Amino acid sequence: MPIDFLPIKWEKMLLKMTYAAQAGIKDALTFEFSHFMSPNSVYLAAHHLFDRYCEYHGLPARSSDFAPWKD
């Protein structure tokens, strides 16, 4: 199934999360996270997005931690 759009840029996702928090939203679902932030995505941009998200929240995980070639 061809994808007609690329993963969201980290800055745009951060902006969306910031505005949601300012509006009092504590929990949210986003297509970007489940689809484009998977460390197993074929899109390299998704790996970078996952890494920026982890850095922002102080999480030690990195997309390379989930690489299929790692034991």
HTML snippet that shows the backbone in 3Dmol.js (N, CA, C, O; Angstrom):
<script src="https://3Dmol.org/build/3Dmol-min.js"></script>
<div id="view" style="width:600px;height:400px;position:relative"></div>
<script>
const pdb = `
ATOM      1  N   MET A   1       0.844  -1.175   0.000  1.00  0.00           N
ATOM      2  CA  MET A   1       0.000   0.000   0.000  1.00  0.00           C
ATOM      3  C   MET A   1       0.886   1.234   0.000  1.00  0.00           C
ATOM      4  O   MET A   1       1.632   1.453   0.954  1.00  0.00           O
ATOM      5  N   PRO A   2       0.821   2.034  -1.035  1.00  0.00           N
ATOM      6  CA  PRO A   2       1.679   3.228  -1.093  1.00  0.00           C
ATOM      7  C   PRO A   2       1.239   4.296  -0.087  1.00  0.00           C
ATOM      8  O   PRO A   2       0.049   4.492   0.159  1.00  0.00           O
ATOM      9  N   ILE A   3       2.222   4.969   0.478  1.00  0.00           N
ATOM     10  CA  ILE A   3       1.967   6.054   1.424  1.00  0.00           C
ATOM     11  C   ILE A   3       2.172   7.372   0.679  1.00  0.00           C
ATOM     12  O   ILE A   3       3.219   7.586   0.068  1.00  0.00           O
ATOM     13  N   ASP A   4       1.176   8.251   0.728  1.00  0.00           N
ATOM     14  CA  ASP A   4       1.257   9.518   0.016  1.00  0.00           C
ATOM     15  C   ASP A   4       1.764  10.660   0.874  1.00  0.00           C
ATOM     16  O   ASP A   4       1.797  11.804   0.419  1.00  0.00           O
ATOM     17  N   PHE A   5       2.157  10.377   2.101  1.00  0.00           N
ATOM     18  CA  PHE A   5       2.673  11.424   2.970  1.00  0.00           C
ATOM     19  C   PHE A   5       3.769  10.840   3.846  1.00  0.00           C
ATOM     20  O   PHE A   5       3.773   9.644   4.136  1.00  0.00           O
ATOM     21  N   LEU A   6       4.680  11.675   4.259  1.00  0.00           N
ATOM     22  CA  LEU A   6       5.831  11.248   5.048  1.00  0.00           C
ATOM     23  C   LEU A   6       5.589  11.478   6.534  1.00  0.00           C
ATOM     24  O   LEU A   6       4.633  12.160   6.902  1.00  0.00           O
ATOM     25  N   PRO A   7       6.430  10.927   7.385  1.00  0.00           N
ATOM     26  CA  PRO A   7       6.291  11.175   8.826  1.00  0.00           C
ATOM     27  C   PRO A   7       6.339  12.666   9.146  1.00  0.00           C
ATOM     28  O   PRO A   7       7.025  13.437   8.474  1.00  0.00           O
ATOM     29  N   ILE A   8       5.613  13.051  10.165  1.00  0.00           N
ATOM     30  CA  ILE A   8       5.579  14.441  10.607  1.00  0.00           C
ATOM     31  C   ILE A   8       6.966  14.857  11.109  1.00  0.00           C
ATOM     32  O   ILE A   8       7.713  14.037  11.643  1.00  0.00           O
ATOM     33  N   LYS A   9       7.294  16.114  10.934  1.00  0.00           N
ATOM     34  CA  LYS A   9       8.555  16.624  11.490  1.00  0.00           C
ATOM     35  C   LYS A   9       8.403  16.747  13.000  1.00  0.00           C
ATOM     36  O   LYS A   9       7.324  17.063  13.502  1.00  0.00           O
ATOM     37  N   TRP A  10       9.487  16.495  13.715  1.00  0.00           N
ATOM     38  CA  TRP A  10       9.457  16.536  15.177  1.00  0.00           C
ATOM     39  C   TRP A  10       8.957  17.886  15.671  1.00  0.00           C
ATOM     40  O   TRP A  10       8.152  17.940  16.600  1.00  0.00           O
ATOM     41  N   GLU A  11       9.413  18.961  15.076  1.00  0.00           N
ATOM     42  CA  GLU A  11       9.008  20.298  15.542  1.00  0.00           C
ATOM     43  C   GLU A  11       7.493  20.482  15.457  1.00  0.00           C
ATOM     44  O   GLU A  11       6.886  21.093  16.337  1.00  0.00           O
ATOM     45  N   LYS A  12       6.892  19.954  14.399  1.00  0.00           N
ATOM     46  CA  LYS A  12       5.443  20.092  14.247  1.00  0.00           C
ATOM     47  C   LYS A  12       4.707  19.230  15.268  1.00  0.00           C
ATOM     48  O   LYS A  12       3.693  19.652  15.824  1.00  0.00           O
ATOM     49  N   MET A  13       5.206  18.044  15.512  1.00  0.00           N
ATOM     50  CA  MET A  13       4.560  17.187  16.505  1.00  0.00           C
ATOM     51  C   MET A  13       4.685  17.790  17.902  1.00  0.00           C
ATOM     52  O   MET A  13       3.733  17.764  18.681  1.00  0.00           O
ATOM     53  N   LEU A  14       5.863  18.334  18.217  1.00  0.00           N
ATOM     54  CA  LEU A  14       6.071  18.982  19.507  1.00  0.00           C
ATOM     55  C   LEU A  14       5.118  20.163  19.667  1.00  0.00           C
ATOM     56  O   LEU A  14       4.557  20.369  20.743  1.00  0.00           O
ATOM     57  N   LEU A  15       4.937  20.926  18.616  1.00  0.00           N
ATOM     58  CA  LEU A  15       3.999  22.052  18.654  1.00  0.00           C
ATOM     59  C   LEU A  15       2.581  21.567  18.954  1.00  0.00           C
ATOM     60  O   LEU A  15       1.875  22.159  19.770  1.00  0.00           O
ATOM     61  N   LYS A  16       2.175  20.494  18.295  1.00  0.00           N
ATOM     62  CA  LYS A  16       0.845  19.939  18.543  1.00  0.00           C
ATOM     63  C   LYS A  16       0.709  19.453  19.990  1.00  0.00           C
ATOM     64  O   LYS A  16      -0.317  19.684  20.630  1.00  0.00           O
ATOM     65  N   MET A  17       1.733  18.790  20.497  1.00  0.00           N
ATOM     66  CA  MET A  17       1.687  18.300  21.878  1.00  0.00           C
ATOM     67  C   MET A  17       1.654  19.459  22.864  1.00  0.00           C
ATOM     68  O   MET A  17       0.963  19.387  23.880  1.00  0.00           O
ATOM     69  N   THR A  18       2.386  20.517  22.578  1.00  0.00           N
ATOM     70  CA  THR A  18       2.423  21.693  23.453  1.00  0.00           C
ATOM     71  C   THR A  18       1.057  22.365  23.509  1.00  0.00           C
ATOM     72  O   THR A  18       0.570  22.697  24.590  1.00  0.00           O
ATOM     73  N   TYR A  19       0.439  22.566  22.352  1.00  0.00           N
ATOM     74  CA  TYR A  19      -0.886  23.190  22.325  1.00  0.00           C
ATOM     75  C   TYR A  19      -1.925  22.321  23.018  1.00  0.00           C
ATOM     76  O   TYR A  19      -2.798  22.837  23.716  1.00  0.00           O
ATOM     77  N   ALA A  20      -1.840  21.021  22.834  1.00  0.00           N
ATOM     78  CA  ALA A  20      -2.786  20.111  23.498  1.00  0.00           C
ATOM     79  C   ALA A  20      -2.628  20.205  25.012  1.00  0.00           C
ATOM     80  O   ALA A  20      -3.622  20.244  25.736  1.00  0.00           O
ATOM     81  N   ALA A  21      -1.390  20.243  25.494  1.00  0.00           N
ATOM     82  CA  ALA A  21      -1.144  20.344  26.935  1.00  0.00           C
ATOM     83  C   ALA A  21      -1.677  21.668  27.481  1.00  0.00           C
ATOM     84  O   ALA A  21      -2.243  21.708  28.574  1.00  0.00           O
ATOM     85  N   GLN A  22      -1.498  22.747  26.722  1.00  0.00           N
ATOM     86  CA  GLN A  22      -2.002  24.048  27.154  1.00  0.00           C
ATOM     87  C   GLN A  22      -3.522  24.068  27.219  1.00  0.00           C
ATOM     88  O   GLN A  22      -4.108  24.826  27.993  1.00  0.00           O
ATOM     89  N   ALA A  23      -4.158  23.234  26.404  1.00  0.00           N
ATOM     90  CA  ALA A  23      -5.621  23.148  26.402  1.00  0.00           C
ATOM     91  C   ALA A  23      -6.131  22.196  27.487  1.00  0.00           C
ATOM     92  O   ALA A  23      -7.338  21.996  27.622  1.00  0.00           O
ATOM     93  N   GLY A  24      -5.212  21.612  28.256  1.00  0.00           N
ATOM     94  CA  GLY A  24      -5.607  20.734  29.349  1.00  0.00           C
ATOM     95  C   GLY A  24      -5.687  19.258  28.981  1.00  0.00           C
ATOM     96  O   GLY A  24      -6.134  18.442  29.787  1.00  0.00           O
ATOM     97  N   ILE A  25      -5.266  18.915  27.795  1.00  0.00           N
ATOM     98  CA  ILE A  25      -5.308  17.518  27.365  1.00  0.00           C
ATOM     99  C   ILE A  25      -4.122  16.776  27.968  1.00  0.00           C
ATOM    100  O   ILE A  25      -2.974  17.199  27.831  1.00  0.00           O
ATOM    101  N   LYS A  26      -4.411  15.674  28.631  1.00  0.00           N
ATOM    102  CA  LYS A  26      -3.360  14.902  29.283  1.00  0.00           C
ATOM    103  C   LYS A  26      -3.023  13.634  28.519  1.00  0.00           C
ATOM    104  O   LYS A  26      -1.884  13.169  28.570  1.00  0.00           O
ATOM    105  N   ASP A  27      -3.982  13.071  27.816  1.00  0.00           N
ATOM    106  CA  ASP A  27      -3.785  11.856  27.035  1.00  0.00           C
ATOM    107  C   ASP A  27      -4.301  12.104  25.618  1.00  0.00           C
ATOM    108  O   ASP A  27      -5.315  12.774  25.418  1.00  0.00           O
ATOM    109  N   ALA A  28      -3.596  11.561  24.658  1.00  0.00           N
ATOM    110  CA  ALA A  28      -4.029  11.743  23.277  1.00  0.00           C
ATOM    111  C   ALA A  28      -3.583  10.552  22.442  1.00  0.00           C
ATOM    112  O   ALA A  28      -2.613   9.869  22.773  1.00  0.00           O
ATOM    113  N   LEU A  29      -4.290  10.322  21.381  1.00  0.00           N
ATOM    114  CA  LEU A  29      -3.905   9.325  20.398  1.00  0.00           C
ATOM    115  C   LEU A  29      -3.506  10.064  19.140  1.00  0.00           C
ATOM    116  O   LEU A  29      -4.146  11.042  18.753  1.00  0.00           O
ATOM    117  N   THR A  30      -2.460   9.600  18.509  1.00  0.00           N
ATOM    118  CA  THR A  30      -2.036  10.234  17.274  1.00  0.00           C
ATOM    119  C   THR A  30      -1.624   9.183  16.266  1.00  0.00           C
ATOM    120  O   THR A  30      -0.971   8.200  16.617  1.00  0.00           O
ATOM    121  N   PHE A  31      -1.996   9.381  15.044  1.00  0.00           N
ATOM    122  CA  PHE A  31      -1.623   8.471  13.970  1.00  0.00           C
ATOM    123  C   PHE A  31      -0.109   8.440  13.827  1.00  0.00           C
ATOM    124  O   PHE A  31       0.464   7.394  13.525  1.00  0.00           O
ATOM    125  N   GLU A  32       0.541   9.576  14.041  1.00  0.00           N
ATOM    126  CA  GLU A  32       1.994   9.642  13.888  1.00  0.00           C
ATOM    127  C   GLU A  32       2.705   8.661  14.809  1.00  0.00           C
ATOM    128  O   GLU A  32       3.667   8.014  14.395  1.00  0.00           O
ATOM    129  N   PHE A  33       2.248   8.542  16.049  1.00  0.00           N
ATOM    130  CA  PHE A  33       2.971   7.683  16.981  1.00  0.00           C
ATOM    131  C   PHE A  33       2.861   6.219  16.590  1.00  0.00           C
ATOM    132  O   PHE A  33       3.873   5.527  16.480  1.00  0.00           O
ATOM    133  N   SER A  34       1.662   5.750  16.382  1.00  0.00           N
ATOM    134  CA  SER A  34       1.492   4.322  16.110  1.00  0.00           C
ATOM    135  C   SER A  34       2.034   3.928  14.744  1.00  0.00           C
ATOM    136  O   SER A  34       2.499   2.803  14.565  1.00  0.00           O
ATOM    137  N   HIS A  35       1.981   4.823  13.799  1.00  0.00           N
ATOM    138  CA  HIS A  35       2.378   4.475  12.445  1.00  0.00           C
ATOM    139  C   HIS A  35       3.792   4.920  12.101  1.00  0.00           C
ATOM    140  O   HIS A  35       4.568   4.149  11.536  1.00  0.00           O
ATOM    141  N   PHE A  36       4.127   6.146  12.435  1.00  0.00           N
ATOM    142  CA  PHE A  36       5.399   6.708  11.993  1.00  0.00           C
ATOM    143  C   PHE A  36       6.453   6.812  13.080  1.00  0.00           C
ATOM    144  O   PHE A  36       7.586   7.196  12.792  1.00  0.00           O
ATOM    145  N   MET A  37       6.121   6.486  14.304  1.00  0.00           N
ATOM    146  CA  MET A  37       7.151   6.541  15.335  1.00  0.00           C
ATOM    147  C   MET A  37       7.622   5.155  15.728  1.00  0.00           C
ATOM    148  O   MET A  37       8.372   4.995  16.691  1.00  0.00           O
ATOM    149  N   SER A  38       7.185   4.165  14.989  1.00  0.00           N
ATOM    150  CA  SER A  38       7.638   2.812  15.281  1.00  0.00           C
ATOM    151  C   SER A  38       9.128   2.707  14.968  1.00  0.00           C
ATOM    152  O   SER A  38       9.555   3.083  13.876  1.00  0.00           O
ATOM    153  N   PRO A  39       9.918   2.207  15.903  1.00  0.00           N
ATOM    154  CA  PRO A  39      11.347   2.034  15.624  1.00  0.00           C
ATOM    155  C   PRO A  39      11.582   0.942  14.577  1.00  0.00           C
ATOM    156  O   PRO A  39      12.707   0.760  14.114  1.00  0.00           O
ATOM    157  N   ASN A  40      10.528   0.221  14.207  1.00  0.00           N
ATOM    158  CA  ASN A  40      10.648  -0.819  13.190  1.00  0.00           C
ATOM    159  C   ASN A  40      10.170  -0.359  11.818  1.00  0.00           C
ATOM    160  O   ASN A  40      10.101  -1.161  10.887  1.00  0.00           O
ATOM    161  N   SER A  41       9.841   0.921  11.684  1.00  0.00           N
ATOM    162  CA  SER A  41       9.350   1.452  10.422  1.00  0.00           C
ATOM    163  C   SER A  41      10.413   1.371   9.331  1.00  0.00           C
ATOM    164  O   SER A  41      11.611   1.444   9.608  1.00  0.00           O
ATOM    165  N   VAL A  42       9.965   1.221   8.105  1.00  0.00           N
ATOM    166  CA  VAL A  42      10.896   1.222   6.974  1.00  0.00           C
ATOM    167  C   VAL A  42      11.371   2.643   6.662  1.00  0.00           C
ATOM    168  O   VAL A  42      12.334   2.827   5.917  1.00  0.00           O
ATOM    169  N   TYR A  43      10.700   3.641   7.229  1.00  0.00           N
ATOM    170  CA  TYR A  43      11.068   5.037   6.977  1.00  0.00           C
ATOM    171  C   TYR A  43      12.133   5.494   7.971  1.00  0.00           C
ATOM    172  O   TYR A  43      11.902   5.465   9.179  1.00  0.00           O
ATOM    173  N   LEU A  44      13.282   5.910   7.480  1.00  0.00           N
ATOM    174  CA  LEU A  44      14.345   6.410   8.341  1.00  0.00           C
ATOM    175  C   LEU A  44      13.881   7.622   9.143  1.00  0.00           C
ATOM    176  O   LEU A  44      14.285   7.804  10.292  1.00  0.00           O
ATOM    177  N   ALA A  45      13.031   8.452   8.532  1.00  0.00           N
ATOM    178  CA  ALA A  45      12.509   9.627   9.231  1.00  0.00           C
ATOM    179  C   ALA A  45      11.723   9.219  10.477  1.00  0.00           C
ATOM    180  O   ALA A  45      11.712   9.952  11.466  1.00  0.00           O
ATOM    181  N   ALA A  46      11.067   8.064  10.442  1.00  0.00           N
ATOM    182  CA  ALA A  46      10.328   7.586  11.611  1.00  0.00           C
ATOM    183  C   ALA A  46      11.281   7.251  12.747  1.00  0.00           C
ATOM    184  O   ALA A  46      10.961   7.482  13.914  1.00  0.00           O
ATOM    185  N   HIS A  47      12.439   6.713  12.421  1.00  0.00           N
ATOM    186  CA  HIS A  47      13.433   6.404  13.452  1.00  0.00           C
ATOM    187  C   HIS A  47      13.903   7.685  14.121  1.00  0.00           C
ATOM    188  O   HIS A  47      14.041   7.743  15.342  1.00  0.00           O
ATOM    189  N   HIS A  48      14.148   8.717  13.312  1.00  0.00           N
ATOM    190  CA  HIS A  48      14.584   9.999  13.868  1.00  0.00           C
ATOM    191  C   HIS A  48      13.489  10.622  14.730  1.00  0.00           C
ATOM    192  O   HIS A  48      13.773  11.194  15.783  1.00  0.00           O
ATOM    193  N   LEU A  49      12.244  10.512  14.287  1.00  0.00           N
ATOM    194  CA  LEU A  49      11.127  11.052  15.058  1.00  0.00           C
ATOM    195  C   LEU A  49      11.012  10.338  16.402  1.00  0.00           C
ATOM    196  O   LEU A  49      10.800  10.978  17.432  1.00  0.00           O
ATOM    197  N   PHE A  50      11.152   9.025  16.390  1.00  0.00           N
ATOM    198  CA  PHE A  50      11.121   8.241  17.622  1.00  0.00           C
ATOM    199  C   PHE A  50      12.245   8.680  18.559  1.00  0.00           C
ATOM    200  O   PHE A  50      12.026   8.850  19.759  1.00  0.00           O
ATOM    201  N   ASP A  51      13.446   8.862  18.010  1.00  0.00           N
ATOM    202  CA  ASP A  51      14.597   9.279  18.824  1.00  0.00           C
ATOM    203  C   ASP A  51      14.392  10.663  19.427  1.00  0.00           C
ATOM    204  O   ASP A  51      14.715  10.870  20.597  1.00  0.00           O
ATOM    205  N   ARG A  52      13.863  11.616  18.662  1.00  0.00           N
ATOM    206  CA  ARG A  52      13.624  12.966  19.188  1.00  0.00           C
ATOM    207  C   ARG A  52      12.569  12.924  20.285  1.00  0.00           C
ATOM    208  O   ARG A  52      12.687  13.636  21.283  1.00  0.00           O
ATOM    209  N   TYR A  53      11.537  12.099  20.114  1.00  0.00           N
ATOM    210  CA  TYR A  53      10.497  11.963  21.126  1.00  0.00           C
ATOM    211  C   TYR A  53      11.090  11.427  22.420  1.00  0.00           C
ATOM    212  O   TYR A  53      10.796  11.938  23.500  1.00  0.00           O
ATOM    213  N   CYS A  54      11.923  10.399  22.315  1.00  0.00           N
ATOM    214  CA  CYS A  54      12.563   9.820  23.502  1.00  0.00           C
ATOM    215  C   CYS A  54      13.477  10.836  24.178  1.00  0.00           C
ATOM    216  O   CYS A  54      13.481  10.950  25.404  1.00  0.00           O
ATOM    217  N   GLU A  55      14.250  11.575  23.385  1.00  0.00           N
ATOM    218  CA  GLU A  55      15.135  12.601  23.955  1.00  0.00           C
ATOM    219  C   GLU A  55      14.332  13.650  24.708  1.00  0.00           C
ATOM    220  O   GLU A  55      14.703  14.043  25.814  1.00  0.00           O
ATOM    221  N   TYR A  56      13.235  14.105  24.116  1.00  0.00           N
ATOM    222  CA  TYR A  56      12.413  15.151  24.716  1.00  0.00           C
ATOM    223  C   TYR A  56      11.874  14.711  26.072  1.00  0.00           C
ATOM    224  O   TYR A  56      11.801  15.511  27.005  1.00  0.00           O
ATOM    225  N   HIS A  57      11.497  13.436  26.180  1.00  0.00           N
ATOM    226  CA  HIS A  57      10.906  12.933  27.411  1.00  0.00           C
ATOM    227  C   HIS A  57      11.929  12.254  28.324  1.00  0.00           C
ATOM    228  O   HIS A  57      11.558  11.660  29.336  1.00  0.00           O
ATOM    229  N   GLY A  58      13.201  12.340  27.976  1.00  0.00           N
ATOM    230  CA  GLY A  58      14.246  11.781  28.819  1.00  0.00           C
ATOM    231  C   GLY A  58      14.239  10.262  28.871  1.00  0.00           C
ATOM    232  O   GLY A  58      14.670   9.672  29.862  1.00  0.00           O
ATOM    233  N   LEU A  59      13.761   9.632  27.825  1.00  0.00           N
ATOM    234  CA  LEU A  59      13.712   8.172  27.762  1.00  0.00           C
ATOM    235  C   LEU A  59      15.007   7.641  27.162  1.00  0.00           C
ATOM    236  O   LEU A  59      15.507   8.210  26.192  1.00  0.00           O
ATOM    237  N   PRO A  60      15.557   6.576  27.708  1.00  0.00           N
ATOM    238  CA  PRO A  60      16.829   6.069  27.205  1.00  0.00           C
ATOM    239  C   PRO A  60      16.709   5.292  25.896  1.00  0.00           C
ATOM    240  O   PRO A  60      17.725   5.014  25.259  1.00  0.00           O
ATOM    241  N   ALA A  61      15.501   4.936  25.482  1.00  0.00           N
ATOM    242  CA  ALA A  61      15.328   4.126  24.277  1.00  0.00           C
ATOM    243  C   ALA A  61      15.748   4.891  23.028  1.00  0.00           C
ATOM    244  O   ALA A  61      15.606   6.112  22.955  1.00  0.00           O
ATOM    245  N   ARG A  62      16.254   4.173  22.071  1.00  0.00           N
ATOM    246  CA  ARG A  62      16.609   4.720  20.761  1.00  0.00           C
ATOM    247  C   ARG A  62      16.135   3.726  19.710  1.00  0.00           C
ATOM    248  O   ARG A  62      16.018   2.533  19.991  1.00  0.00           O
ATOM    249  N   SER A  63      15.865   4.202  18.521  1.00  0.00           N
ATOM    250  CA  SER A  63      15.376   3.313  17.462  1.00  0.00           C
ATOM    251  C   SER A  63      16.350   2.176  17.195  1.00  0.00           C
ATOM    252  O   SER A  63      15.933   1.068  16.856  1.00  0.00           O
ATOM    253  N   SER A  64      17.640   2.439  17.346  1.00  0.00           N
ATOM    254  CA  SER A  64      18.633   1.383  17.095  1.00  0.00           C
ATOM    255  C   SER A  64      18.540   0.263  18.131  1.00  0.00           C
ATOM    256  O   SER A  64      19.016  -0.845  17.882  1.00  0.00           O
ATOM    257  N   ASP A  65      17.933   0.536  19.289  1.00  0.00           N
ATOM    258  CA  ASP A  65      17.745  -0.506  20.299  1.00  0.00           C
ATOM    259  C   ASP A  65      16.801  -1.594  19.815  1.00  0.00           C
ATOM    260  O   ASP A  65      16.817  -2.715  20.322  1.00  0.00           O
ATOM    261  N   PHE A  66      15.969  -1.250  18.817  1.00  0.00           N
ATOM    262  CA  PHE A  66      14.961  -2.173  18.329  1.00  0.00           C
ATOM    263  C   PHE A  66      15.326  -2.767  16.969  1.00  0.00           C
ATOM    264  O   PHE A  66      14.511  -3.444  16.341  1.00  0.00           O
ATOM    265  N   ALA A  67      16.545  -2.511  16.523  1.00  0.00           N
ATOM    266  CA  ALA A  67      16.975  -3.000  15.210  1.00  0.00           C
ATOM    267  C   ALA A  67      16.870  -4.518  15.161  1.00  0.00           C
ATOM    268  O   ALA A  67      17.279  -5.202  16.099  1.00  0.00           O
ATOM    269  N   PRO A  68      16.323  -5.046  14.069  1.00  0.00           N
ATOM    270  CA  PRO A  68      16.139  -6.502  13.977  1.00  0.00           C
ATOM    271  C   PRO A  68      17.445  -7.276  13.953  1.00  0.00           C
ATOM    272  O   PRO A  68      17.455  -8.469  14.257  1.00  0.00           O
ATOM    273  N   TRP A  69      18.544  -6.627  13.599  1.00  0.00           N
ATOM    274  CA  TRP A  69      19.829  -7.326  13.537  1.00  0.00           C
ATOM    275  C   TRP A  69      20.536  -7.384  14.887  1.00  0.00           C
ATOM    276  O   TRP A  69      21.583  -8.021  15.006  1.00  0.00           O
ATOM    277  N   LYS A  70      19.988  -6.738  15.889  1.00  0.00           N
ATOM    278  CA  LYS A  70      20.595  -6.768  17.222  1.00  0.00           C
ATOM    279  C   LYS A  70      20.111  -7.992  17.981  1.00  0.00           C
ATOM    280  O   LYS A  70      18.956  -8.395  17.842  1.00  0.00           O
ATOM    281  N   ASP A  71      20.970  -8.573  18.765  1.00  0.00           N
ATOM    282  CA  ASP A  71      20.592  -9.753  19.577  1.00  0.00           C
ATOM    283  C   ASP A  71      20.073  -9.335  20.923  1.00  0.00           C
ATOM    284  O   ASP A  71      19.710 -10.185  21.736  1.00  0.00           O
TER     285      ASP A  71
END
`;
const viewer = $3Dmol.createViewer("view");
viewer.addModel(pdb, "pdb");
viewer.setStyle({}, {cartoon: {color: "spectrum"}});
viewer.zoomTo();
viewer.render();
</script>
